[in-house]
């Protein structure tokens, strides 16, 4: 893996973590009723808009990061790395569909007189057979992609090997723990930054190790 590709991968991994963290921090609290979703967006349009765009850009960073991590880990754990990279890219692609749908909701939120009608439309869209596959693929691709790539990293015994278990904990807290209390949100954010920070540090550390012999020879 060349130095340039490793740097691009490190930047993409860091960007995904930071953009995702920003999305979690800025996203308004959303109730169960879709009409109330629109009201929540209307009450904080700047936050809701920023969160939506951060989420969309995070998926681009995820796609690039998944490919780069797959290339980095492939010599040591080929099956896990390739499968994780493919799933990560598929998850990022699928998430752009509901991400774009969120922008539509932001526009709808600007017309409070029609919130009830829009809410019915949003429920119908969410339950539609056209939308459901993207929700499922986005969730499965993100969870399984990160899980397989983090296992590949852990099994490869690369520097900052603890990043893998931290990401496993993040997946549990993010997708299970958030149903059990508000404590899960800051915990998830901390684990997200720590786990992906470990991957970035590992990429940088390996680059330094690869350069050191050349200096030593000189």
C-alpha positions in Angstrom: 0.0 0.0 0.0 1.5 3.3 -1.1 2.1 6.2 1.3 -0.4 8.4 -0.6 -3.2 5.8 -0.4 -2.5 5.3 3.3 -2.8 9.0 3.9 -6.0 9.3 2.0 -7.4 6.3 3.9 -6.4 7.9 7.3 -8.0 11.2 6.3 -11.2 9.4 5.2 -11.4 7.3 8.4 -11.0 10.5 10.5 -13.5 12.4 8.4 -16.1 9.7 8.8 -15.7 9.6 12.6 -15.8 13.4 12.9 -18.7 13.9 10.5 -20.7 11.1 12.2 -20.0 12.6 15.6 -21.2 16.0 14.4 -24.3 14.5 13.0 -25.1 12.8 16.4 -24.5 16.1 18.3 -26.5 18.3 16.0 -29.4 16.0 15.1 -32.6 17.2 16.9 -34.4 14.8 19.2 -37.0 13.1 17.0 -40.3 11.7 18.5 -42.2 8.8 17.1 -44.9 10.7 15.2 -43.7 11.8 11.8 -45.6 15.1 12.0 -43.7 15.9 15.2 -40.5 15.1 13.2 -41.3 17.9 10.9 -42.1 20.2 13.9 -38.7 19.3 15.4 -36.9 20.2 12.2 -38.9 23.4 11.9 -37.9 24.3 15.5 -34.2 24.0 14.8 -33.7 24.4 11.0 -30.0 25.2 11.1 -29.1 22.2 13.3 -31.3 19.8 11.4 -29.9 21.0 8.1 -26.3 20.8 9.2 -26.9 17.3 10.6 -28.4 16.1 7.4 -25.5 17.3 5.3 -22.9 16.0 7.7 -24.6 12.6 7.5 -24.5 12.6 3.7 -20.8 13.6 3.5 -20.0 11.0 6.2 -21.2 8.3 3.8 -18.7 9.5 1.1 -15.9 9.4 3.7 -17.1 5.9 4.7 -17.0 4.6 1.2 -13.4 5.8 0.6 -12.3 4.6 4.1 -13.8 1.2 3.6 -11.9 0.7 0.3 -8.7 2.0 1.8 -8.9 -0.1 4.9 -9.7 -3.2 2.8 -6.6 -2.6 0.7 -4.5 -2.0 3.9 -5.7 -5.1 5.7 -6.0 -7.4 2.7 -2.4 -8.8 2.8 -3.0 -10.0 6.4 -6.7 -10.9 6.4 -7.8 -11.1 2.8 -11.3 -12.5 3.2 -12.3 -10.3 6.1 -10.8 -7.2 4.6 -12.5 -7.7 1.1 -15.9 -8.6 2.6 -15.8 -5.7 5.0 -14.8 -3.2 2.3 -17.6 -4.4 0.0 -20.2 -4.2 2.7 -18.9 -0.8 3.9 -19.3 0.6 0.4 -22.7 -0.9 -0.1 -23.8 0.5 3.3 -22.6 4.0 2.4 -24.4 3.9 -1.0 -27.6 2.7 0.6 -27.5 5.3 3.3 -27.5 8.1 0.7 -31.1 7.3 -0.1 -32.6 8.0 3.4 -30.0 10.8 3.7 -31.5 12.5 0.6 -34.9 11.8 1.9 -34.1 13.8 5.1 -33.4 16.8 2.9 -36.9 16.4 1.5 -38.2 16.4 5.1 -36.3 19.7 5.8 -38.2 21.3 2.9 -41.5 19.9 4.2 -40.7 21.3 7.7 -40.8 24.8 6.3 -44.5 24.5 5.6 -46.2 23.9 9.0 -49.7 24.2 7.5 -49.2 20.9 5.6 -47.3 18.9 8.3 -50.2 16.4 8.8 -50.4 15.6 5.1 -46.7 15.4 4.8 -46.5 13.1 7.8 -48.8 10.6 6.1 -46.7 10.7 3.0 -43.5 10.2 5.0 -45.0 7.1 6.7 -46.1 5.7 3.4 -42.7 6.2 1.9 -40.9 4.7 4.9 -43.1 1.6 4.7 -42.8 1.4 1.0 -41.1 -1.6 -0.7 -39.0 0.9 -2.6 -37.4 2.3 0.5 -37.2 -0.7 2.9 -34.3 -2.4 1.0 -32.1 0.7 1.3 -32.7 1.0 5.0 -31.8 -2.7 5.6 -28.8 -2.6 3.3 -27.5 0.6 4.8 -27.8 -0.8 8.4 -26.4 -4.2 7.5 -23.6 -2.7 5.4 -22.5 -0.3 8.1 -22.6 -2.7 11.0 -21.2 -5.8 9.2 -18.7 -3.8 7.2 -17.2 -2.1 10.3 -17.4 -5.3 12.3 -15.4 -7.3 9.7 -12.8 -4.6 9.1 -12.3 -4.2 12.8 -11.9 -8.0 13.2 -9.4 -8.0 10.4 -7.4 -5.2 12.0 -7.5 -7.0 15.4 -6.4 -10.4 13.9 -3.6 -8.6 11.9 -1.9 -7.6 15.1 -1.2 -4.1 13.8 -0.3 -1.2 16.0 -3.2 0.1 18.1 -4.8 -3.3 18.0 -7.3 -2.2 20.7 -9.2 -0.2 18.1 -11.0 -3.3 17.0 -12.6 -4.1 20.5 -13.4 -0.4 20.9 -15.4 -0.4 17.6 -17.1 -3.6 18.7 -18.2 -1.9 21.9 -19.3 1.1 19.8 -21.5 -1.0 17.6 -23.2 -2.5 20.6 -23.8 0.8 22.3 -24.9 2.6 19.2 -27.3 0.0 17.9 -28.5 -1.6 21.1 -27.6 0.7 24.0 -29.4 3.8 22.7 -32.7 2.0 23.4 -32.0 1.9 27.1 -31.1 5.4 28.1 -29.6 8.8 27.2 -26.2 7.7 28.6 -25.7 5.7 25.4 -25.4 8.8 23.1 -22.3 10.4 24.7 -20.8 6.9 25.3 -21.3 6.0 21.7 -19.7 9.3 20.5 -16.7 8.7 22.7 -16.2 5.1 21.5 -16.7 6.2 17.9 -13.9 8.8 18.0 -11.6 6.5 20.1 -12.0 3.5 17.8 -11.6 5.2 14.5 -8.8 7.3 16.0 -7.0 4.1 16.8 -7.3 3.1 13.1 -5.9 6.5 12.0 -3.0 6.2 14.4 -2.3 2.7 13.2 -2.2 3.8 9.6 0.2 6.7 10.5 2.3 4.4 12.7 2.8 1.9 9.9 3.8 4.6 7.5 6.5 5.7 9.9 7.7 2.2 10.3 7.9 1.8 6.5 9.9 5.0 6.2 12.4 4.4 9.0 14.5 1.7 7.3 15.1 4.0 4.4 16.5 6.7 6.7 18.5 4.1 8.6 20.1 2.8 5.4 20.9 6.4 4.4 
